[in-house]
Amino acid sequence: MALRHRHVIKTLSMSLRLKLLQNSGTKKFESKQLSTAHPKNLIGAVCIERYPVITATKTKLEEHFSNLLSQIELEKSHYSDHEVRLMREKKNVKSKTDEEETHAEAQTGLDLEDKWDAELKAFQPASRETEADWKKDRRSLERQLDSCLYLVIKQNINGKDHWILPQISWQEGENLRQTAERALASIGGNIKATFLGNAPCGVAKFESDKIFFFKAWYRDGQVILNKDFAKDYLWLTRNELSQYCFPTYSKNIKKFIPTF
């Protein structure tokens, strides 16, 4: 009797476990249905980056360190061919006869130095600032040559104009990178850019929208704005983004934009 009673209890406990597992599975399925009942709008955005054209201005610390390295290199370096030539000419000038001087080299090392000094004085380096910098033309790519520039556009979102990275809604049948490529093509013009991989560099959520950002390296071309897609465009540095984009958006995109 005791064994039979124990067997009945074991059978009941097994049936209860199965019932609980079935109920939990149903709840999980129902919760999954609820979570996908109102999916977020998927959006693909492209962060087009124009790399610096010239080197950045050195800080005081960088300038000091550069001078220190140059001094160490000079002290430890061997004589150059020109320096050896100067020393040889200086040594031989006293022992030369008048006849030897007539057959001397047409151009001495000192003559070369005088020529190089004249060329250096005549050389005028190009300005680090361009006409676009002076006019503060932020639609031009010929500005801030020592910094990275990022393309932003003005779009109407929910009845308000916002400065954002070029973006467009995802369409069924395409992956998110293709969505970002379509956003780039929708701007207008002949912009050529190389996308850096198939994975997004950042993700942000705004109300019912989920935005996936893709990095692209600007190669060539100009923006000829498609007015049906955007109202305006600018090429901005990282620090200038916060002047145009609203704070939450600017904070999100700066996570994948380097400070250098």
C-alpha positions as CSV (number, residue, x, y, z in Angstrom):
1,M,0.0,0.0,0.0
2,A,2.8,2.4,0.9
3,L,4.6,1.7,-2.4
4,R,1.3,2.2,-4.4
5,H,0.6,5.5,-2.5
6,R,4.2,6.7,-3.2
7,H,3.7,5.8,-6.9
8,V,0.5,7.8,-7.2
9,I,2.1,10.9,-5.6
10,K,5.0,10.7,-8.0
11,T,2.6,10.4,-11.0
12,L,0.7,13.4,-9.8
13,S,3.9,15.5,-9.4
14,M,5.0,14.6,-12.9
15,S,1.6,15.7,-14.4
16,L,1.8,18.9,-12.4
17,R,5.3,19.6,-13.8
18,L,4.1,19.0,-17.3
19,K,1.2,21.3,-16.9
20,L,3.4,24.0,-15.4
21,L,5.8,23.7,-18.3
22,Q,3.0,23.9,-20.8
23,N,1.5,27.0,-19.1
24,S,4.9,28.7,-19.0
25,G,5.5,27.9,-22.7
26,T,2.2,29.4,-23.5
27,K,3.0,32.6,-21.5
28,K,6.3,32.9,-23.2
29,F,4.7,32.6,-26.6
30,E,2.0,35.1,-25.7
31,S,4.6,37.6,-24.3
32,K,6.5,37.2,-27.6
33,Q,3.4,37.9,-29.5
34,L,2.7,41.0,-27.4
35,S,6.3,42.2,-27.9
36,T,6.1,42.0,-31.7
37,A,2.6,43.3,-31.9
38,H,3.9,46.9,-32.1
39,P,7.4,46.7,-33.5
40,K,9.6,49.8,-33.6
41,N,10.1,51.5,-37.0
42,L,13.5,50.4,-38.3
43,I,15.6,53.1,-39.8
44,G,19.0,53.0,-41.5
45,A,21.2,56.1,-41.2
46,V,24.6,56.8,-42.7
47,C,27.5,58.8,-41.1
48,I,29.6,60.1,-44.0
49,E,33.0,61.1,-42.8
50,R,35.4,63.3,-44.7
51,Y,38.9,62.6,-43.3
52,P,41.4,65.5,-42.6
53,V,43.2,66.8,-45.7
54,I,46.2,68.3,-43.7
55,T,47.7,67.5,-40.4
56,A,46.3,69.0,-37.3
57,T,48.0,71.9,-35.5
58,K,50.3,70.6,-32.8
59,T,49.6,71.4,-29.2
60,K,52.3,73.0,-27.0
61,L,53.2,69.6,-25.5
62,E,53.3,67.9,-29.0
63,E,55.5,70.8,-30.3
64,H,57.9,70.4,-27.3
65,F,58.1,66.6,-27.8
66,S,58.7,67.0,-31.5
67,N,61.6,69.4,-30.9
68,L,63.1,67.1,-28.4
69,L,63.0,64.1,-30.8
70,S,64.5,66.2,-33.5
71,Q,67.4,67.3,-31.2
72,I,68.0,63.7,-30.2
73,E,68.0,62.5,-33.8
74,L,70.4,65.3,-34.8
75,E,72.8,64.5,-31.9
76,K,72.9,60.7,-32.7
77,S,72.9,61.0,-36.5
78,H,75.9,60.5,-38.9
79,Y,77.2,63.3,-41.1
80,S,75.3,63.6,-44.4
81,D,77.1,63.6,-47.7
82,H,76.7,67.4,-47.9
83,E,78.3,67.9,-44.5
84,V,81.2,65.6,-45.4
85,R,81.7,67.6,-48.6
86,L,81.8,70.9,-46.7
87,M,84.4,69.5,-44.2
88,R,86.5,68.2,-47.1
89,E,86.4,71.5,-49.0
90,K,87.3,73.4,-45.8
91,K,90.2,71.1,-45.2
92,N,91.5,71.3,-48.8
93,V,91.1,75.1,-49.3
94,K,94.4,75.9,-47.6
95,S,96.5,73.4,-49.5
96,K,95.2,74.3,-52.9
97,T,97.5,76.1,-55.3
98,D,96.4,78.8,-57.7
99,E,96.5,76.3,-60.6
100,E,94.3,73.9,-58.6
101,E,91.8,76.7,-57.8
102,T,91.3,77.3,-61.5
103,H,90.2,73.7,-61.9
104,A,88.1,73.7,-58.8
105,E,84.5,72.6,-58.7
106,A,82.2,74.9,-60.5
107,Q,79.8,74.8,-57.6
108,T,80.9,74.4,-54.0
109,G,78.9,73.2,-51.0
110,L,78.6,76.8,-49.8
111,D,77.2,77.9,-53.2
112,L,74.6,75.2,-52.9
113,E,73.6,76.4,-49.4
114,D,73.2,79.9,-50.7
115,K,71.0,78.6,-53.5
116,W,68.8,76.6,-51.0
117,D,68.5,79.6,-48.7
118,A,67.2,81.7,-51.6
119,E,64.7,79.0,-52.6
120,L,63.5,78.7,-49.0
121,K,62.9,82.5,-48.7
122,A,61.0,82.6,-51.9
123,F,58.7,79.7,-50.9
124,Q,55.3,80.7,-49.6
125,P,53.4,77.9,-47.9
126,A,49.7,77.7,-48.5
127,S,47.4,79.0,-45.8
128,R,45.8,76.4,-43.5
129,E,42.5,78.3,-43.8
130,T,40.5,78.5,-47.0
131,E,38.0,80.9,-48.4
132,A,35.2,78.7,-47.0
133,D,36.7,79.1,-43.5
134,W,36.8,82.9,-43.9
135,K,33.2,83.1,-45.2
136,K,32.1,80.4,-42.7
137,D,30.5,78.4,-45.5
138,R,29.5,75.2,-43.8
139,R,28.1,73.7,-46.9
140,S,31.6,73.5,-48.4
141,L,34.0,70.6,-48.1
142,E,36.9,73.0,-48.5
143,R,36.8,74.0,-44.8
144,Q,38.4,72.8,-41.6
145,L,41.0,70.9,-43.6
146,D,42.7,69.6,-40.4
147,S,39.5,68.1,-39.0
148,C,37.0,65.4,-39.9
149,L,33.7,66.6,-41.4
150,Y,30.3,64.9,-41.1
151,L,27.3,65.4,-43.4
152,V,24.0,66.3,-41.7
153,I,20.7,67.2,-43.3
154,K,17.6,69.1,-42.2
155,Q,14.6,66.8,-42.3
156,N,11.0,67.3,-41.1
157,I,10.3,64.7,-38.4
158,N,6.9,64.6,-36.7
159,G,6.1,68.1,-37.9
160,K,9.4,69.6,-36.7
161,D,12.7,70.3,-38.6
162,H,15.7,68.5,-37.2
163,W,19.4,68.4,-38.1
164,I,20.3,64.7,-38.4
165,L,22.5,62.2,-40.2
166,P,20.9,61.1,-43.5
167,Q,18.4,58.4,-42.7
168,I,15.5,56.6,-44.3
169,S,13.0,53.9,-43.2
170,W,13.7,50.2,-43.7
171,Q,11.8,48.4,-46.5
172,E,11.0,44.7,-46.5
173,G,13.5,42.6,-48.5
174,E,16.6,44.7,-47.9
175,N,19.2,44.5,-45.1
176,L,20.0,47.5,-42.9
177,R,23.2,48.4,-44.8
178,Q,21.2,48.6,-48.1
179,T,18.8,50.9,-46.2
180,A,21.7,53.2,-45.3
181,E,23.0,53.1,-48.9
182,R,19.5,54.1,-50.1
183,A,19.6,57.0,-47.6
184,L,22.9,58.2,-49.1
185,A,21.5,57.9,-52.7
186,S,18.3,59.8,-51.7
187,I,20.3,63.0,-50.7
188,G,21.0,63.9,-54.3
189,G,24.2,64.7,-56.2
190,N,27.1,62.4,-57.0
191,I,28.5,61.6,-53.6
192,K,30.8,58.5,-53.6
193,A,31.4,56.8,-50.3
194,T,32.9,53.5,-49.1
195,F,30.8,51.8,-46.3
196,L,33.0,50.4,-43.6
197,G,31.6,47.0,-43.0
198,N,28.1,45.4,-42.9
199,A,27.5,45.9,-39.2
200,P,26.1,49.2,-37.7
201,C,28.5,51.3,-35.7
202,G,25.7,52.5,-33.4
203,V,22.1,52.1,-32.5
204,A,19.7,54.6,-30.9
205,K,16.1,54.5,-29.9
206,F,13.8,57.5,-30.2
207,E,10.1,57.0,-29.2
208,S,8.9,54.4,-31.7
209,D,12.0,54.5,-33.9
210,K,15.1,52.4,-33.8
211,I,17.9,53.9,-35.8
212,F,20.9,51.9,-37.0
213,F,23.9,54.0,-38.0
214,F,26.5,52.9,-40.6
215,K,29.9,54.6,-41.1
216,A,31.0,55.5,-44.6
217,W,34.2,57.2,-45.8
218,Y,33.7,60.1,-48.2
219,R,35.7,59.7,-51.4
220,D,34.4,62.1,-54.0
221,G,31.5,64.1,-55.3
222,Q,29.2,67.0,-54.2
223,V,25.8,67.2,-52.7
224,I,23.1,68.5,-55.0
225,L,20.2,68.5,-52.6
226,N,17.0,66.6,-53.3
227,K,14.4,68.9,-51.9
228,D,11.9,66.1,-51.6
229,F,14.2,64.3,-49.2
230,A,15.8,67.1,-47.2
231,K,15.5,70.9,-46.8
232,D,19.2,71.7,-46.3
233,Y,22.6,70.2,-45.6
234,L,25.9,71.0,-43.8
235,W,29.3,69.6,-43.4
236,L,30.1,69.9,-39.7
237,T,33.0,69.0,-37.3
238,R,32.3,66.9,-34.3
239,N,32.2,70.0,-32.0
240,E,29.8,71.7,-34.3
241,L,27.2,68.9,-34.2
242,S,25.9,69.9,-30.8
243,Q,25.1,73.4,-32.2
244,Y,22.6,72.0,-34.7
245,C,21.5,68.5,-33.5
246,F,19.2,68.2,-30.5
247,P,21.1,67.1,-27.3
248,T,19.9,63.5,-27.0
249,Y,20.6,62.8,-30.7
250,S,24.0,64.6,-30.5
251,K,25.0,62.6,-27.5
252,N,24.1,59.3,-29.2
253,I,26.0,59.9,-32.4
254,K,29.1,61.2,-30.7
255,K,29.5,57.8,-29.1
256,F,30.9,56.4,-32.4
257,I,32.5,59.6,-33.7
258,P,36.2,59.9,-32.5
259,T,37.4,63.1,-30.8
260,F,40.6,63.3,-32.9
